[in-house]
Amino acid sequence: MKVLVVGNGGREHALAWTLLQSPNIKQVVCTPGNGGTATMKNCQNLPLAVDDFAGIANAVTDQGISLVVVGPEVPLALGIVDYLRQRNLAVFGPTQAGAQIESSKSWAKEIMTQANVPTAKSQTFTAAAAKDYIQAEGAPIVIKADGLAAGKGVIVANTVDEAIAAVEELSGNNSSKLVIEEFLRGSEVSVLAVTDGKTIRPLIPAQDHKRIGEGDTGKNTGGMGAYAPVPLVTEELMARIEQEILQPTLKALNQHNIDYRGVLYAGLMITPAGDPKVIEFNCRFGDPETQVVLPLLDTPLDEILLACVEQRLEQLPPFRWKAGSAVCVVAASGGYPDAYEKGKAIRGIAEATQKGAIVFQAGTKLQQPEQQIVTDGGRVLGVTAVADNFERAIASAYDAVRSIQFEGMYYRRDIGHKYRTQK
């Protein structure tokens, strides 16, 4: 098989890398891809934008590609799956209607209410009405842009003044609607599940680290690191997540006549009482959660994705997982998530790989003709290590990160800090 992966981030590098581990896969094409996919064996980049649906469809036909896997949320929200399905092309990902679960937080809340899924109490407002509500409600409180915001559309405000400033910031980013939520306490967990529209199966749980600063301080980012599995999520808790959250949500989507074949990613808060509540849903693989979940997957990924596309997920045996833990540490550009510079030469990737790490490239590109990998985004690299236990995995990940250098490089030194208390 040849597979095309749409996107250019660390998640897409991880998808391509995992697919190429399968004996069923001959080649992966990434569009547009990044410096990592450009230099990976049996992988090629095609310089097509993620919203160039016609170009992608033509490439699938011209190159004899068997399956398209859509990484980012933007092309899903724009309807890439609808476009490709109309041309009888096999594609993994939800339709535009299904992608609303991420592209409209207010719509997602309506689905959760309909499905009786446990989630934070919320209301949807325009900016002016949101300020009045916050003044009356007080803080702490959570303000969310209704639409897509590249992982940076959520602000947790500890004071009323912070909340008002958050309303102004998020409404200034082309968001006409804001969702205001109660503040939930507990531990955040990401559960990525795959579905063929009829059956839904969770992958192993992961824990992301959204804040830029150590100790989970500072601004939200797309994610500064992750680890899997999460000891907090026992078999009993995972059973509750399936029964109380995943299955009812899929049923509600079906009731809206949505044929959802892709990833349903539940961002959860596990309350101090041990109850799971949905913070938000996403319509695609998480980033950086994918970089720790997929390296532990022992079932060939293509078999799972094809079963979802062909609506035969129920027939697959239980997914196989490798023993041990995976940890990913994100190396970011100085200044991220605010302004940052690009074009900085990256050194030490080969050394980190020799130490046993998997270096998933995200915001990078291959600079020609000197064949130099340079920075090209805010989150530059996701350095992942897999070991037979968490302590070895985290030590190995940080050892590999220290091998890498580029001007302004920043990474959190406390990824996985909650693991030990959960354990």
N, C-alpha and C positions, 0 to 999 in steps of 0.2 A: 504493500500500500504506500501511496504518497498522501501526506496530510498537509493542509495549509493552516497555519496559525495566524490569526489576525491580531496585530498589536505590536508594541515595541518596548514593553517593560520587562521587569524581572519575572513577573508572573508568566509572560509569554516565553521567556528563555527557559523557565522551569517546565512549562508544558512541552516545549520542543525537546528538551533534554530527556524528559520522562518518556515521551513517545518513542524516542530513538533507542530506549532500552528494550523495546519490545521486538521480538523476532519477526513480528508481522509488518514492521515498518521499514521501508527502503529509504525514504527521504522525507524530510520536513521542509516546507517552504514557509518563510515568515514574511508577512507584509505589514509594515515596512521592516520590522526586525530592528536589531541594535548591534553593537559591536560584538557582543557575545554570540549571537546567532550567526553573525557574518563569519566567524572564525571557528564554528563548531563543525566537526566532520559530518557529512551527509545532510547538511543544512545549508540552505541558501536564502538570501534576502531578495525580496522583490520591492522596488521603490514605489509602492502604491500606498496612498493614504487610506486610513481605516474607513473613511466614508466614500471611497471610490468603489461603489458597489459594482458598477459595470466592469471596471478593470479587474476586480477580484473574480467576478463570475467568468470573465473571459480567460483569466489565468487558470482557473479550475478546469475549464473545458480544454484549453490548449495543452495543459501539462498532464492531463489524465489523473487529476487529483480525486481521491475517493471520499475524503471527508474534510470539511472546514470546521475549525474550532475557533470560536470568537472569544478573545480574551477580555477586552475592555467593555465598560458599560456604555460608552458613547455610541458606537455603531449599533449595539443592541437597541438602545433607546431610539435610534434613527430608523430602525427597521431592516437591518441587514439580513436577518433570518427570513423575514417575509419575502424579501427580494430574491434570495437564493432558493428558497423553497418553491417559489413560483416558477423557477427554471429547473425544477426537479433535481436540485443539487443537495447532497447530504450535508447538513449543517447542525452542529451542536450549539444550542443556545436558545433562549426563549424568544418568542415573537415580540414585536413592538408593544403589543398589548400586555404581554407578560412582564416585559422590562419595566413597566410602570411601578412594579413593586419596589424598584430603586429610584426611578426617575421622578416619582412623585411621592414624597413622604406622606402627604395627606391622603392620597389614594391608598397607600399601603396601610395606613391606620384604619381606613374604612374596611378593607379586607380583613384586618385583624379583628375588628369589632364584629363583623359578620360571622367570622369563624370562632368567636369567643376565645381568641388567643390571648394569654396573659401578656400585658404590655403596660408601659407607663401611661398614666392619664395624660391627655393632650387636647389642645384646641388649635385650630388653624385661623390665622389672622392676616390682615394687611399690616404694614409696618406701624401705622398710626394706632390702630386698634391694639396691636401687640404691646405697645408701650403702656397704654391704659391698663391692660390686663396685668402686666408685670408690676405696675405700681400697686395694684390691689392685692396681688398674690404674694409678692415678696420673693426672697431668694433663700437658698440656692435654687436655680431653675435652669432649664436647658432650652437653648434657642437653636432651631434648625432651619436652614434654607430648604424650601420645598423641593427644589430640583437638584440636578447633579452639581457637585462642587469638588470633584477630584479628591474626596476624602477629607476636605477641609471646611465642610458646610455645617459643622456642629460646634457650638460654643457652650461650655458649662460655665455659668456665671454664678459667682459666690455672693455677689452683692447686687442690689437693684441698679446701681450706677453701671456696673459691668454688663448687666443684662440689657440696659438701654443702649449702651455702646455697641453691644453685639447685634442688636436689631438694626442699628444704623449701618454697621459693617456688612451684614449679610443681605440687607435689602438693597444696599448699594452695588451688590454683585449680581444684578439682573434677576433677583428673586422677588417676584411680586407678592408671593405668599410665604408666610413663615409658620412653622409648627412650633408651638410652645409646649414643653413637656414638664411633668414633675421630675425632680431629681431622684434617681434611684441609687441606693447604696448597695455595694456588694463587689463581686469579682466579675470582670468581663470575660466572656468566652466566645470564640467563633466556631460555629458548627456549619461546615459546608456539606450540603447534601446534593446528591444527583437524582434526577427524576426523568422518567420518560412520559410524564403527564398522567400516569396511572399509578405507578409504584414509585416510592421515594425511599432512598437509602442514605443515611449519613456516612460521611467519612470520619476519620478520627478527629477529635476536638483539638483546637489550637488556641493559644492566647497571644494576641497582638499587643503591641506597646505603641499607642497612638501619639502620646505627647512627645514633644521634641526634647524635653529636659529630663535628666535623671530624677528618679523618685516620682515619675509621672507628673512632671510640672511643665508649664509653658504651653505653647500653642499646639493644637491638634495638627497632625501630619497625615500623610497616606499610610504611615506605619513605619516605625523605626526598628522593628525586630519582632520575632515570634519564636514560640517553641511548641512542640507537640510530642506526645499527647499531654493532656492536662490532668493531673491527679485528682483535681476537684470534681471532674466529671466521671463519676462511677458508672458502672453498667446500669444501675437502678436509675440514676439521673438521666442517662442517655435515653433509656426507655421512656421516661416522662417527656423528654424533649420531643421524641418521635410522636408520642401519643397526644400531647397537649399543644404542640406547636407545628411540627412539620406536616403531619397528615391532615389536620384541620385546614391549614393554609392551602395545601394542594387541592383539597376538596372545594374550598371557596373559589379558587382560581377556575376550577372546572365548572362551577356554577355560573361563572361569568363567561363560559364558552371559550376559555383560554387554554390552548393546547401547549402546555409548558414543558419543553424538553431541554433541560440544561441544568445549571447549578442554581439551587435555592440556598442562599448563604444567610444564615440567621446569626446576627450579632446579638448576643444574649448578656443579660446581667443575672448572675446567680446571687440571690439575696442572702443576707445573713441567716435566714431561716432555711436556706437550701432550695428555694423555689426558683425556677427559670422564668425570666420575663424577657420579651423581645425589646431590644433597643431600636433595631432597624433590620430590614431585609436588604440584601443585595442580589442582583440577578446574574452574578458571574463568580468565577473563582476569586478568592481574596488575595490581596497582595500586601504583606509578605506571607500570609498563611500558606499559600500554595507552595512556597519554597521550603516549608517544613513538613507539610502533609504528604506531598507526592514522593519525596525521597524515601518515605517509609512504606509506600504502597508496593505490594508484591504482585498483585494482579495486574496484568498488562493494561495500561490506561486506555489504549485504543479499544479494547474489548468492552470496557465500561461505557465509553462514549458512544460507540456504535449501538450498543444495546439500548441506550437512551434514545438515540435518533430513530431506531427501528422499532421502538416500543416493545421491547422484550426483556426489560430489566428484571422482571420477576423471575425469569428463567435462569438468570446467572446464579452460580453458587455464591456463598458469602465471600466478600472481599477478603483477600489475604494481606496481612500486614507484617512487616519486619519487626522483630523485637527491638526494644531500645527507644532512644529519644533523638529528636532532631532540633537544632537551635539555629536560628538565622539572625545575624547582626547586620543591620543596614549601615553602609557608609554613605554619608550624604555630603552634598556641597555646602561649603560655609555660607551661612545666611539663610539656608532653607529652614522653614517653609516660606520665608519672604524672599527678597531679591537675592540672586546668586549669579556667579559668573560661570560660563561654559568654556570648553576647549582646553581644560587642564589635562596634561599628560598623566596617565595612570601607570604606575609601576608596581610590580610585585604580585600580579595575578598568578603567574606561573609558580612562584614560590609558595603562595597560599595553596594552590592546587597540589603541589608536591607534598604538602603537610596533610593531605587527605581531605581538604575542604572542597566543596562544590561552590564555585564563585558564579552566582547568577547575576548577569549584567542587566542593568535597568536603564539609567540615564547615561548611556554611552554611545559612541559611534566609532567606526573604524576610519581613521583619517588616511586618505590616499595622498601620494603614493608611498609614504613612508611606513604604512602598515602599523600606525600607532593608535592604540585605543585611548580616546580622550573623553572627558566628561561632557554630557549633553543633556543633563537634567538635574533635578533636585535630589532625588534618591538615586545614587549612582550604582551601587553594588549591594547585593544581598549575599553575605558570606555564610554558607550553611555547612554545618558539620553534623554527622550522624555517628552515634556511638551506642554501646550497649546499655548505657545509663545516662541520665541527665548531666551529672557532674562532669563526666568525660566529654560529653558533647559540647557543653558550654566552654570548657577549658580549650578544647580543640578549635572551636569557632573563634574565640578571642585570640588564640595563638596565630591563627591564619590571618585575621584582620590586621594584626600588628606587622604582617609582612607587606602590607599594601600601603602605598603612599600616593597622594596627589595633593596639590596646593589647596589648602582650606578644608581638607577632609575632616569630617566630624562624625562620631558615632557615640551612642550611649554605651556606658560601661556597666549597666545594671540590667541588661536584658535577662529575663527569667527570674528577677528578684522575688517574685511572688511564689515561685515553684516550691521553695523550701517551706514556707509557711503553710501552703496547701498540703504538702506532703505530710 
